[in-house]
Amino acid sequence: MPSHRYRDAYARVDIPLTERAWPSARLTRAPLWVPVDLRDGNQALAEPMDPARKRRFFELMVAMGYTEIEVGYPSASQTDYDFVRLIAETDLAPEHVTIVVFTPARRDLIERTVASLRGIRNPVVIHMYTATAPTWRDTVLGKDRAALTELILAGGRDVLEFAGDAPNVRFEYSPEVFNLTEPDYALEVCDAMTALWDATPDRPVILNLPATVEIATPNVYADQIEYMHRNLARRDSVILSVHPHNDRGTGIACAELAVLAGAQRVEGCIFGNGERTGNVDLATLALNLHAQGIDPMIDFSDIDEIRRTVEHANRIELHPRHPYVGDLVHTAFSGTHQDAIKKGFAEHRARAAASGVAESELEWRVPYLPVDPADLGRSYDAVIRVNSQSGKGGIAYLLQEAYGVELPRRFQIELARRVQAHTDAHGAEVDAAELWALFEREFLGSGGGAAGAGEAGAGEAAGAIVTLDAHETAGGGAGGGASGAAESDARTRVTVSVAGVASTHEFAAGGPVAALVAALHERGIRIEVLGLHQTSVGSGAASTALTLIEYRDAAGTARWAAGASTSVLSASLAAVIRAANAARP
């Protein structure tokens, strides 16, 4: 890589501070957010927005709670001019929303910009810019510092001439490429503009300091902002604004550190669209505050609708890993992550129940999820997804969420082994429905034993050699229990068939499960039930009983079998029969 061709930031511009206060500062409240999607973001689109897309995007911003919105570059295109006129001639913009329009420091363009605002009732900001960095002065503008200062002041005087008397109009100035401009010159020009525009606390001037092309680590930008914050004249009459781009991929950090350094206002785009690698992402910035317990002052409670609107307006799809909004950002495939998330959700629900506080209001501390997806209008359906990297916790979570099935931990290990074999073979993700189908095939399918027929629990899947033909419990514990417990005077009779040969067995102790195991033992099929777990599939009257048994076969190997039926007893007996078919000699 020919890295010798490039100079670092310190070789290109003076970095003004040796002592700084921003590293000790803390973010405690949201700055003023100003989305520039309709202007800066629009300029970066291969197909700029038509009026309908612009209007839908603007209405979204208003609904989200933005109170200052840059709506266009009226002198650059008829579409932008007409959109400003639409705002002026309709009630599209609520009266509390400040409308920002953008213009270079050129008299004819300033005049057209002001003309677009004629009759507007909203508060207005006229945003004028000029590039100030040495490379731009020399290569693009062909002016030295003194000549450029005069050009900027001439533009400022034109703004005053055309709009200075309007009571609802304030002014903004951007020294474009501020971060590559000599600090003393940036300060000189900004102070000249606040003096020209007579900035006062009642009518403050916005000084917007862009990292037009990101060129250094975020701490450098913070130093530059703090230098201006400390040294600006009329500081109490200035709203200090920043406009970071993302060329180095650190626009978010630049904005956050700039606010620590004294910035009060941040311009950017929702989800970060913009030229080259984009503008700073206002959604990520705001939700970073939300995740720290700070009200972002913007409503992201339906983030998927916000995404749909932004994608429609920009005709650019968001990456599935895009912070907070991507399809996969609340999703865990890794088994260790899934297990932690599953346990975190269980703890959260238990803590809510114990405290009497709604889950949606309770302190959030679920591992691996920095915010509750429900805060953003997301369900938990996609939080855990299963592929070849997944483990028992994720599988159990999906089945519990989708079907209400609670699986014992030891069975989760067995099921995960079979799911792993399936995903390794197929190389694809499996959803809850596919997991349940695999469970049914492996533990409830043909040859392993179907659910018992009715309450008798009789019958087996086609191909089964061992079947339960009938069972009956009479006496003190009539009906028995799946656990095998019964009154001392209860008697259980079971009829089993092995390879088509039926036999009836009667036992005076234990319940139906114990009696069936004993009958199988008498027919030469030795299984020892080590544990029995009962759960249900679904809920309410339509639920199905599901029994999982862990058993040891004649070879001493621990295995699992399952049974499902409309009754708990029938499900338990079906599980034993399924174990017998798997364990038969």
Summary of the structure (lengths in Angstrom):
residues: 585
radius of gyration: 35.2
end to end distance: 68.9
largest distance: 110.0
contacts: 2045
relative contact order: 0.07
helix: 42%
strand: 19%
